[in-house]
């Protein structure tokens, strides 16, 4: 049996589009995981990067835009990250969203691990450069260098491995 991207099932007599349900579930998870779990960054970052990469692989750049935006909005609005430095996340939030978009864009260029790793590195490099600039211009705390530098490479790499393990077996059958 071939897996179709427009697979429809019935539940209580209603037709369900499982692809839409999966996409909207990814949106919901990308917002609520930072709110509910909150910490540690290694866990949350890896999970969000998994959602970002999987969504980009499966649905493309445009349909994945909410996944690039929602985690930052949730984490910043709840004040969960960086305790007293959460105020500074207001400055970083647009750049984190852009970095997720950079990663998502590279994932959609060619669906292979080399291009994804280039996206991972560019995401982390972009954030690291922005944080350095913000440290010099607005006095952003130094702690952000670690969080927006090599930890981004680690969490995005973990996310890439998990996303590929989830994506490849199902897409190779279609």
Helices and strands as residue ranges (DSSP letters): E 8-11, E 14-17, H 18-36, H 41-78, G 83-85, H 86-109, H 113-138, H 143-147, H 150-171
